[in-house]
């Protein structure tokens, strides 16, 4: 496999850059922040990175926010580092690292990017998969490189490396639909939400909680789980009441149809059952004997 080659650092037409598949959508706040910075400094600090395909197409590797800011400012050209012999994995890794190193990301995106970085590293270096977070005499450097991101993220969010590893786990576990629901939530998910999600093993429950956050029915994972528990208890109570009501109606119907003699016999024989059920198994005859 060829090593990616930096062909040139040059200005390229903004309209020529193909956005392609991205790990996260462009943030409106991020673009506005860049535009404000450019207005103040009259310069875009960093170049974007693109891959030049054999067809001549220029596909974005890193810098979606910079590219969008340039387009909104009406720039005809933007500074770019142009690469050749680029694989999909290498391009994705550069996108991940570019965002982790310099972008202001929320906790959801951080989890997804960390999980993606771990996935690519293990694909490119399968010898690290079993030791990705521990390292050993052979894989310590690569594992340490992955851990550096865990450490940096832990410092950023004021949590432990262990919690960051949980973020990686939930980033791996979340489906595309769950990510979409969480992105749409009126209240951004917190580090506590992500930690709570990482402990939910049932995919159906996790999906239902993500939907509750997305539509504003719950403000946090903890609140969503509490509501599910309450709803479950109420549903069970309603079901029990439905069973009791159906049984009562069936008995009432049978009672109405029965002759008087059958009713008397029923009361005499079934009185023992009701008494024992309400008095922890002590028979009616035993109670009578004790009373005498």
DRENTOR-577312 format. One record per residue (C-alpha): residue in three letters; x, y, z. Coordinates in steps of 0.25 Angstrom, whole numbers. Layout:
[node "ala", [X, Y, Z]],
...
! end
This chain:
[node "unk", [0, 0, 0]],
[node "unk", [5, 14, -4]],
[node "unk", [8, 24, 6]],
[node "unk", [-1, 37, 5]],
[node "unk", [7, 48, -2]],
[node "unk", [5, 63, 0]],
[node "unk", [5, 68, -14]],
[node "unk", [4, 83, -11]],
[node "unk", [-1, 94, -2]],
[node "unk", [-9, 103, -11]],
[node "unk", [-21, 111, -13]],
[node "unk", [-33, 103, -20]],
[node "unk", [-47, 107, -24]],
[node "unk", [-57, 106, -13]],
[node "unk", [-67, 100, -22]],
[node "unk", [-58, 89, -27]],
[node "unk", [-58, 82, -13]],
[node "unk", [-67, 70, -11]],
[node "unk", [-72, 69, 3]],
[node "unk", [-74, 54, 3]],
[node "unk", [-78, 46, 16]],
[node "unk", [-75, 53, 29]],
[node "unk", [-75, 48, 43]],
[node "unk", [-84, 59, 48]],
[node "unk", [-92, 70, 41]],
[node "unk", [-86, 84, 41]],
[node "unk", [-90, 92, 53]],
[node "unk", [-96, 106, 51]],
[node "unk", [-90, 111, 63]],
[node "unk", [-76, 106, 58]],
[node "unk", [-77, 113, 45]],
[node "unk", [-82, 126, 51]],
[node "unk", [-70, 126, 60]],
[node "unk", [-61, 124, 49]],
[node "unk", [-67, 135, 41]],
[node "unk", [-66, 145, 53]],
[node "unk", [-51, 141, 55]],
[node "unk", [-48, 143, 40]],
[node "unk", [-55, 156, 40]],
[node "unk", [-46, 161, 52]],
[node "unk", [-33, 155, 47]],
[node "unk", [-35, 155, 32]],
[node "unk", [-29, 141, 31]],
[node "unk", [-33, 127, 32]],
[node "unk", [-23, 121, 41]],
[node "unk", [-23, 106, 36]],
[node "unk", [-23, 101, 22]],
[node "unk", [-33, 90, 19]],
[node "unk", [-29, 76, 14]],
[node "unk", [-34, 69, 2]],
[node "unk", [-31, 56, -6]],
[node "unk", [-28, 57, -21]],
[node "unk", [-34, 44, -27]],
[node "unk", [-30, 38, -40]],
[node "unk", [-42, 45, -47]],
[node "unk", [-36, 58, -43]],
[node "unk", [-48, 60, -33]],
[node "unk", [-44, 68, -20]],
[node "unk", [-51, 61, -8]],
[node "unk", [-51, 68, 6]],
[node "unk", [-43, 60, 17]],
[node "unk", [-43, 71, 28]],
[node "unk", [-48, 85, 29]],
[node "unk", [-63, 84, 27]],
[node "unk", [-66, 97, 35]],
[node "unk", [-55, 104, 29]],
[node "unk", [-60, 101, 15]],
[node "unk", [-74, 105, 19]],
[node "unk", [-69, 118, 25]],
[node "unk", [-62, 121, 12]],
[node "unk", [-74, 118, 3]],
[node "unk", [-83, 127, 12]],
[node "unk", [-72, 138, 11]],
[node "unk", [-73, 137, -4]],
[node "unk", [-58, 133, -5]],
[node "unk", [-55, 128, -19]],
[node "unk", [-43, 120, -14]],
[node "unk", [-38, 114, -1]],
[node "unk", [-24, 109, 4]],
[node "unk", [-23, 94, 3]],
[node "unk", [-13, 83, 6]],
[node "unk", [-15, 73, -6]],
[node "unk", [-12, 59, -4]],
[node "unk", [-11, 47, -13]],
[node "unk", [-11, 32, -11]],
[node "unk", [-21, 33, 1]],
[node "unk", [-29, 22, 6]],
[node "unk", [-43, 23, 12]],
[node "unk", [-37, 19, 26]],
[node "unk", [-26, 29, 25]],
[node "unk", [-35, 40, 21]],
[node "unk", [-45, 37, 32]],
[node "unk", [-34, 36, 43]],
[node "unk", [-29, 50, 38]],
[node "unk", [-43, 55, 39]],
[node "unk", [-44, 50, 54]],
[node "unk", [-31, 55, 58]],
[node "unk", [-34, 69, 52]],
[node "unk", [-47, 70, 60]],
[node "unk", [-41, 64, 73]],
[node "unk", [-29, 73, 73]],
[node "unk", [-36, 86, 70]],
[node "unk", [-51, 86, 68]],
[node "unk", [-61, 90, 79]],
[node "unk", [-69, 77, 80]],
[node "unk", [-80, 73, 89]],
[node "unk", [-79, 60, 97]],
[node "unk", [-87, 52, 87]],
[node "unk", [-78, 56, 75]],
[node "unk", [-66, 53, 84]],
[node "unk", [-71, 39, 87]],
[node "unk", [-74, 36, 73]],
[node "unk", [-60, 42, 68]],
[node "unk", [-53, 34, 79]],
[node "unk", [-60, 21, 76]],
[node "unk", [-57, 23, 61]],
[node "unk", [-42, 26, 64]],
[node "unk", [-41, 13, 72]],
[node "unk", [-48, 5, 61]],
[node "unk", [-39, 10, 50]],
[node "unk", [-26, 8, 59]],
[node "unk", [-30, -6, 61]],
[node "unk", [-33, -8, 46]],
[node "unk", [-19, -2, 42]],
[node "unk", [-12, -9, 54]],
[node "unk", [-19, -22, 57]],
[node "unk", [-8, -25, 67]],
[node "unk", [-14, -14, 76]],
[node "unk", [-28, -19, 77]],
[node "unk", [-27, -27, 89]],
[node "unk", [-18, -17, 97]],
[node "unk", [-24, -4, 91]],
[node "unk", [-26, 2, 105]],
[node "unk", [-15, -5, 113]],
[node "unk", [-2, -6, 104]],
[node "unk", [9, -16, 105]],
[node "unk", [24, -17, 101]],
[node "unk", [20, -18, 86]],
[node "unk", [8, -9, 85]],
[node "unk", [10, 1, 96]],
[node "unk", [13, 13, 87]],
[node "unk", [0, 11, 78]],
[node "unk", [-8, 8, 91]],
[node "unk", [-2, 20, 98]],
[node "unk", [-6, 29, 85]],
[node "unk", [-20, 25, 87]],
[node "unk", [-20, 27, 102]],
[node "unk", [-14, 41, 99]],
[node "unk", [-28, 45, 93]],
[node "unk", [-35, 38, 105]],
[node "unk", [-26, 47, 115]],
[node "unk", [-29, 60, 107]],
[node "unk", [-44, 57, 107]],
[node "unk", [-44, 54, 121]],
[node "unk", [-37, 67, 124]],
[node "unk", [-47, 75, 115]],
[node "unk", [-59, 69, 122]],
[node "unk", [-54, 68, 136]],
[node "unk", [-56, 53, 137]],
[node "unk", [-47, 41, 138]],
[node "unk", [-40, 33, 127]],
[node "unk", [-49, 21, 131]],
[node "unk", [-61, 30, 128]],
[node "unk", [-55, 33, 114]],
[node "unk", [-54, 19, 111]],
[node "unk", [-69, 18, 114]],
[node "unk", [-71, 28, 104]],
[node "unk", [-63, 20, 94]],
[node "unk", [-72, 8, 97]],
[node "unk", [-85, 16, 96]],
[node "unk", [-80, 22, 83]],
[node "unk", [-78, 8, 78]],
[node "unk", [-92, 4, 82]],
[node "unk", [-100, 15, 77]],
[node "unk", [-108, 12, 64]],
[node "unk", [-109, 23, 53]],
[node "unk", [-124, 25, 57]],
[node "unk", [-120, 27, 72]],
[node "unk", [-109, 37, 68]],
[node "unk", [-119, 44, 60]],
[node "unk", [-129, 45, 71]],
[node "unk", [-119, 50, 81]],
[node "unk", [-114, 61, 71]],
[node "unk", [-129, 66, 70]],
[node "unk", [-131, 66, 85]],
[node "unk", [-135, 81, 90]],
[node "unk", [-125, 79, 101]],
[node "unk", [-111, 74, 98]],
[node "unk", [-107, 61, 104]],
[node "unk", [-97, 62, 116]],
[node "unk", [-86, 54, 120]],
[node "unk", [-95, 48, 131]],
[node "unk", [-105, 44, 120]],
[node "unk", [-94, 37, 112]],
[node "unk", [-89, 30, 124]],
[node "unk", [-104, 25, 127]],
[node "unk", [-106, 21, 113]],
[node "unk", [-93, 13, 113]],
[node "unk", [-99, 4, 124]],
[node "unk", [-112, 1, 117]],
[node "unk", [-110, -13, 110]],
[node "unk", [-124, -14, 104]],
[node "unk", [-124, -8, 90]],
[node "unk", [-139, -6, 91]],
[node "unk", [-138, 1, 104]],
[node "unk", [-127, 10, 99]],
[node "unk", [-134, 14, 86]],
[node "unk", [-147, 17, 94]],
[node "unk", [-139, 26, 103]],
[node "unk", [-132, 33, 92]],
[node "unk", [-146, 36, 86]],
[node "unk", [-151, 42, 99]],
[node "unk", [-139, 51, 99]],
[node "unk", [-141, 55, 84]],
[node "unk", [-155, 59, 86]],
[node "unk", [-153, 66, 99]],
[node "unk", [-161, 56, 107]],
[node "unk", [-149, 55, 116]],
[node "unk", [-138, 64, 120]],
[node "unk", [-128, 54, 123]],
[node "unk", [-126, 39, 122]],
[node "unk", [-128, 37, 137]],
[node "unk", [-142, 44, 136]],
[node "unk", [-145, 36, 124]],
[node "unk", [-142, 23, 131]],
[node "unk", [-150, 27, 143]],
[node "unk", [-162, 30, 134]],
[node "unk", [-161, 17, 128]],
[node "unk", [-161, 10, 141]],
[node "unk", [-173, 18, 146]],
[node "unk", [-180, 15, 133]],
[node "unk", [-177, 0, 134]],
[node "unk", [-182, 0, 148]],
[node "unk", [-195, 7, 144]],
[node "unk", [-196, -2, 132]],
[node "unk", [-195, -15, 141]],
[node "unk", [-205, -9, 151]],
[node "unk", [-215, -6, 139]],
[node "unk", [-213, -20, 134]],
[node "unk", [-215, -26, 148]],
[node "unk", [-228, -18, 149]],
[node "unk", [-233, -22, 135]],
[node "unk", [-231, -37, 139]],
[node "unk", [-238, -35, 152]],
[node "unk", [-250, -28, 145]],
[node "unk", [-251, -39, 135]],
[node "unk", [-251, -50, 145]],
[node "unk", [-261, -42, 153]],
[node "unk", [-270, -41, 141]],
[node "unk", [-269, -56, 138]],
[node "unk", [-272, -60, 152]],
[node "unk", [-284, -50, 153]],
[node "unk", [-289, -56, 140]],
[node "unk", [-288, -70, 145]],
[node "unk", [-294, -66, 158]],
[node "unk", [-306, -60, 152]],
[node "unk", [-309, -72, 144]],
[node "unk", [-307, -82, 155]],
[node "unk", [-319, -87, 163]],
[node "unk", [-321, -84, 178]],
[node "unk", [-316, -97, 183]],
[node "unk", [-303, -96, 175]],
[node "unk", [-301, -82, 181]],
[node "unk", [-302, -87, 195]],
[node "unk", [-293, -99, 192]],
[node "unk", [-283, -90, 186]],
[node "unk", [-283, -80, 197]],
[node "unk", [-281, -92, 207]],
[node "unk", [-270, -99, 200]],
[node "unk", [-262, -86, 195]],
[node "unk", [-263, -79, 208]],
[node "unk", [-251, -88, 213]],
[node "unk", [-243, -84, 201]],
[node "unk", [-245, -69, 203]],
[node "unk", [-242, -70, 218]],
[node "unk", [-229, -78, 216]],
[node "unk", [-224, -68, 206]],
[node "unk", [-226, -56, 215]],
[node "unk", [-221, -63, 228]],
[node "unk", [-208, -69, 222]],
[node "unk", [-213, -83, 221]],
[node "unk", [-220, -85, 234]],
[node "unk", [-232, -93, 231]],
[node "unk", [-246, -88, 235]],
[node "unk", [-248, -101, 243]],
[node "unk", [-235, -99, 251]],
[node "unk", [-240, -85, 255]],
[node "unk", [-253, -91, 259]],
[node "unk", [-247, -102, 267]],
[node "unk", [-237, -92, 274]],
[node "unk", [-249, -83, 277]],
[node "unk", [-257, -94, 284]],
! end
